Amino acid sequence: MNDITTISFIVKMLSPFPFHIMVILLTALVWAIEMCFNQYLIKIITVRESLHNGMTLR
């Protein structure tokens, strides 16, 4: 099978399920954004907590 036939077959098989595919893609996007900011948010939380307790972190 060449690439055009493969791509058209995939599109044909997935076309009855646009809502489901959009939900999966949106979930993947939100998950990717969360993973990017996860370390940064943990750092902010620990720094604010340490400042609240009177400690310093570096």
Secondary structure, 3 states (H helix, E strand, C coil): CCHHHHHHHHHHHHCCCHHHHHHHHHHHHHHHHHHHHHHHHHHHHHHHHHHHCCCCCC
